[in-house]
Amino acid sequence: MEVTQDSILTLELPYRERAEIRRTTFRGGDGPRMALVSGVHGDELEGLYVCHRLAAWLEEAERENPGMLRGSIELYPALNPVGVDSLQRFVPVFDSDLNRSFPGRADGLLPRRIAAAAMEHLSGADLVVDIHASNIFLREIPQIRINHEFTSTLVPLAERANVDVIWVHGSLTVLEATVAHSLNATGTPCLVVEMGVGMRVTPSFTEQLLIGVLHLAQRLGVIAPDLELEARRHDPILADDNNVSYLNAEQSGLFIPAVDHWRAVGSGQLLGRIVSPHSGDVLSEVRSPTSAVLFTLREYPVVYEGSLMARLVQT
C-alpha cells in the first residue's frame, strides 16, 4: 500500500502564511476510488476524527492483510482549513458558507476557488462521503441525507452505511450549491452524513460510521471482498417529508429535555420543558405530536420563540 500526502490548493494569506487544502491518499491498486470529505464547515469536527480512525484502520489492516486494498481511498479532512483552525463555520474574512459556493470558480474569491479545486479532484470518484456534524445547538443521530433526485442511486449505498436514518429530502431542502449536489448532478455519487454536535467529537458515532464506510468500500471493490469486517448493527429508518415532524419553541427561555436522544416516544409524551431563568415558572411543556423516534434533540438550552428543539420520524 502506498500512502501519499499532497495539496489540492495552496493560497498565500496576507501575512507570511498559506491556506492549504491537504489530501492523504491510500493506494493499493488500480481498483475503484473512494473519498472522504470533512471540515467543509469549520465548527464541524466529527469528520476529522472519522478520517483519523479510517487512516489508522487502513494502516493496521495492511500490516495484517497485505494487499487487502485493491483501489484507493482519499481523505480530505478539512476543506475549510482556516475555518477549522479558528472554529468558524464559514470561511473567515469572507463570511461565506463554503457549502453554498459549489461548483466554484478557479479565478473567483477564496470560497469559490476552494470549491472549484474540490470539484476537480473529487469528480470521477466511485463514491464520495461528505461528513458533517450538526451545529452547536442540535445533536443529530448518525444519518444520511439525500436529495430526492438521486434516490435510486444513493439509497442502496446509504443502506449499507451503518447509519440510523436515511432522510430523503425534497428539492427545496437540499440546496444545489452544495458539494454533494454538485457532485451528484455531474455523475459522481456523494453521500451526505450528518451526526453529532458542532465543536465536539462523538467517538461512538465515529466507530459506527467507520464500520459503514468499510462495508461501502468493500461493496465497491476498494478493499478485498474476502476481508472480514465488523458486522453492521444499525438498520436505517427511511425518512421523508411525510413522516418527519419538527418541534419549535413556543416561548423563549431554557429548554430542559425530559427524554434521551434516539428514543421511541408516544403521542403526547413529555419531551421537555421551557423554563424561565428569572422565576420558577414553567413557560411551556414540549410534547410529542405523534408516536415516533426522536432523532434530533436540542443540545444548547437557550431557545427563542421558533427555535428548533427536536425532530421526530414515524416508523
C-alpha positions in Angstrom: 0.0 0.0 0.0 1.3 3.4 -1.0 0.5 6.4 1.2 1.0 9.9 -0.2 0.1 13.4 1.0 -0.3 16.4 -1.3 -2.1 19.7 -1.5 -5.0 20.3 -3.9 -4.9 24.0 -3.4 -2.4 26.4 -1.8 -3.1 30.1 -1.4 -1.0 32.8 0.1 -2.6 34.6 3.1 -1.9 38.3 3.8 0.9 37.9 6.3 3.5 35.1 5.9 1.0 32.2 6.0 -0.7 29.9 3.5 -4.1 28.3 3.3 -3.5 24.7 2.2 -6.1 22.0 1.4 -4.4 18.7 2.1 -5.2 15.3 0.8 -3.9 11.9 2.0 -4.2 9.0 -0.4 -4.0 5.3 0.4 -3.5 3.4 -2.8 -3.3 -0.4 -3.1 -4.0 -0.9 -6.8 -5.9 0.3 -9.8 -9.3 -0.6 -8.5 -12.2 1.8 -7.6 -11.7 5.1 -5.9 -13.4 6.3 -2.7 -13.0 9.7 -1.0 -14.0 11.1 2.5 -14.5 14.8 2.8 -15.0 16.8 6.1 -14.4 20.2 7.6 -16.5 22.0 5.0 -17.8 23.9 8.0 -15.0 24.9 10.4 -17.0 24.2 13.5 -17.9 20.6 12.5 -15.2 18.3 13.8 -16.8 14.8 13.8 -15.5 14.1 10.3 -11.9 14.9 11.2 -11.9 12.1 13.7 -13.5 9.7 11.2 -10.6 10.4 8.8 -8.2 9.7 11.6 -9.9 6.4 12.5 -10.1 5.3 8.9 -6.4 6.1 8.3 -5.4 4.1 11.5 -7.6 1.2 10.4 -6.1 1.1 6.9 -2.5 1.1 8.3 -3.3 -1.8 10.7 -5.3 -3.8 8.2 -2.5 -3.6 5.6 0.1 -4.9 8.2 -2.2 -7.8 9.0 -3.5 -8.5 5.5 -1.0 -7.2 2.8 -2.7 -6.4 -0.4 -6.2 -6.0 1.1 -6.5 -2.6 -0.5 -7.5 -3.1 -4.2 -8.2 0.5 -5.1 -7.6 3.9 -3.4 -9.1 5.9 -0.5 -8.6 9.6 -0.3 -9.0 11.7 2.8 -9.8 15.4 2.7 -10.1 16.2 6.5 -10.5 19.9 6.2 -11.8 21.6 3.0 -12.1 24.8 5.1 -8.8 24.7 6.9 -8.8 28.4 8.1 -12.3 27.9 9.4 -11.3 24.7 11.2 -8.2 26.5 12.7 -10.4 29.3 14.0 -13.5 27.2 14.8 -15.6 29.4 12.5 -18.4 27.8 10.5 -17.9 30.0 7.4 -14.8 30.8 5.5 -13.2 33.5 7.7 -12.9 37.1 6.4 -15.3 36.3 3.5 -18.0 35.2 6.0 -19.2 32.8 3.3 -20.6 29.3 3.6 -18.3 27.1 1.6 -21.1 24.6 1.1 -23.1 27.3 -0.8 -20.1 28.0 -3.1 -20.1 25.0 -5.4 -19.3 24.2 -8.1 -17.0 27.2 -7.7 -14.7 29.1 -9.9 -10.9 28.7 -10.2 -10.5 32.5 -10.7 -13.1 33.5 -8.1 -12.8 34.6 -4.4 -11.3 32.1 -1.9 -14.5 30.1 -1.2 -15.2 29.6 -4.9 -11.6 28.6 -5.5 -11.7 26.0 -2.8 -15.0 24.7 -4.3 -13.5 24.5 -7.8 -10.4 22.7 -6.6 -12.5 20.2 -4.6 -14.7 19.5 -7.6 -11.7 19.0 -9.9 -10.2 16.4 -7.5 -13.3 14.6 -6.3 -15.1 14.3 -9.7 -14.9 10.8 -11.1 -14.6 9.0 -7.8 -16.7 5.9 -7.4 -18.1 7.3 -4.1 -17.6 10.4 -2.0 -18.7 10.6 1.6 -19.2 14.1 2.8 -19.3 14.1 6.6 -20.9 16.9 8.6 -21.7 17.5 12.2 -24.7 19.4 13.4 -24.3 23.0 14.7 -23.7 23.7 18.4 -27.4 23.9 19.0 -28.6 20.4 18.0 -27.5 16.8 18.4 -28.1 14.5 15.4 -28.2 10.7 15.4 -26.0 9.4 12.5 -28.0 9.9 9.3 -27.6 10.2 5.6 -29.5 13.0 3.8 -30.3 12.5 0.1 -31.9 14.8 -2.5 -34.9 13.0 -3.9 -33.5 13.5 -7.4 -30.8 10.9 -6.6 -32.8 8.4 -4.6 -32.4 5.4 -6.9 -28.6 5.8 -7.0 -27.9 6.7 -3.4 -30.4 4.9 -1.2 -28.9 1.4 -1.9 -25.5 2.8 -0.9 -26.8 4.5 2.2 -28.5 1.3 3.4 -25.0 -0.2 3.8 -23.5 2.8 5.7 -24.5 1.6 9.2 -26.4 4.8 10.0 -29.7 5.1 11.8 -31.7 7.3 9.5 -31.8 7.8 5.7 -33.6 11.1 5.1 -34.8 11.8 1.6 -35.4 15.5 1.2 -37.5 17.5 -1.2 -35.6 19.7 -3.7 -36.4 22.8 -1.6 -34.5 21.5 1.4 -31.3 20.3 -0.3 -29.6 23.3 -1.9 -28.0 23.0 -5.3 -24.8 24.9 -4.4 -23.5 22.2 -2.0 -20.6 19.9 -2.8 -22.9 16.8 -2.7 -25.5 18.2 -5.1 -22.8 19.4 -7.5 -21.1 16.0 -7.5 -24.3 14.0 -7.8 -25.5 16.2 -10.6 -22.4 15.6 -12.6 -22.3 11.8 -12.1 -20.1 11.3 -9.0 -22.1 9.6 -6.2 -21.9 11.5 -3.0 -23.5 10.7 0.4 -24.0 13.4 3.0 -23.6 12.2 6.6 -24.9 14.3 9.5 -24.1 13.3 13.1 -23.2 14.5 16.5 -23.0 18.2 17.5 -20.9 21.1 16.5 -17.5 21.7 18.0 -17.4 18.2 19.5 -16.4 14.7 18.7 -18.6 11.7 19.5 -16.4 8.6 19.4 -19.3 6.1 19.4 -20.8 7.8 16.3 -17.3 7.7 14.7 -17.0 4.0 15.2 -20.5 3.4 13.9 -19.8 5.3 10.7 -16.4 3.8 10.3 -17.9 0.3 10.0 -20.3 1.6 7.4 -17.6 3.2 5.4 -15.6 0.0 5.3 -18.7 -2.0 4.2 -19.2 0.5 1.4 -15.6 0.3 0.4 -15.9 -3.5 0.2 -19.1 -3.3 -1.8 -17.3 -1.0 -4.3 -14.3 -3.3 -4.6 -11.9 -0.8 -3.0 -10.9 -3.4 -0.3 -10.8 -7.2 -0.8 -14.2 -8.9 -0.8 -13.0 -11.7 1.5 -11.6 -9.4 4.2 -13.6 -10.0 7.4 -15.2 -6.8 8.7 -17.1 -6.0 11.9 -20.8 -6.6 11.2 -23.2 -3.7 10.6 -25.5 -3.3 13.6 -27.7 -0.4 12.5 -30.6 -0.8 10.1 -31.7 2.7 9.0 -35.2 4.1 9.2 -36.3 5.7 5.9 -37.5 9.2 6.5 -39.0 11.7 4.0 -41.0 14.9 4.1 -44.2 13.0 5.0 -43.0 11.2 8.2 -40.7 13.8 9.8 -42.1 16.2 12.5 -40.5 19.4 13.7 -40.9 20.8 17.2 -40.3 24.6 17.6 -40.3 26.6 20.8 -43.5 28.4 21.6 -41.7 30.6 24.2 -38.2 32.0 24.8 -36.3 30.6 27.8 -34.3 27.5 28.7 -35.1 24.1 27.2 -34.6 21.2 29.6 -35.1 17.8 28.0 -37.1 15.1 29.8 -36.1 12.2 27.5 -32.9 10.9 26.0 -31.9 11.2 22.4 -32.8 8.5 19.9 -35.7 7.1 21.9 -39.2 5.9 20.8 -41.8 8.2 22.3 -45.6 8.1 22.4 -48.1 10.6 21.2 -48.5 13.3 23.8 -45.4 12.2 25.8 -43.4 14.9 27.6 -40.2 15.6 25.8 -39.0 18.6 27.8 -39.9 21.9 29.3 -39.1 25.5 28.6 -38.4 27.3 31.9 -37.8 30.9 32.9 -34.3 31.8 34.2 -36.0 34.7 36.1 -38.5 32.7 38.1 -39.7 29.3 39.0 -42.2 29.2 36.1 -42.5 26.5 33.5 -43.3 28.6 30.4 -44.1 25.7 28.1 -44.3 21.9 28.0 -43.0 20.3 24.9 -44.9 17.1 23.9 -44.6 14.7 21.1 -47.3 15.3 18.4 -47.2 11.6 17.4 -45.7 8.2 18.2 -42.2 8.4 16.6 -38.5 8.2 17.2 -36.6 11.2 18.4 -33.6 11.6 16.0 -32.7 15.3 16.6 -32.6 16.9 20.1 -31.7 20.4 21.3 -28.2 20.5 22.8 -27.9 24.2 23.5 -30.5 25.1 26.2 -31.2 28.7 25.4 -34.2 29.0 22.9 -36.1 31.8 21.3 -39.6 31.6 20.1 -39.4 29.5 16.9 -36.1 27.8 17.8 -35.9 24.1 16.7 -35.9 21.8 19.7 -36.5 18.3 18.2 -37.2 16.3 15.1 -39.1 13.0 15.1 -39.5 10.3 12.5 -42.5 8.0 12.4 -41.6 4.4 11.7 
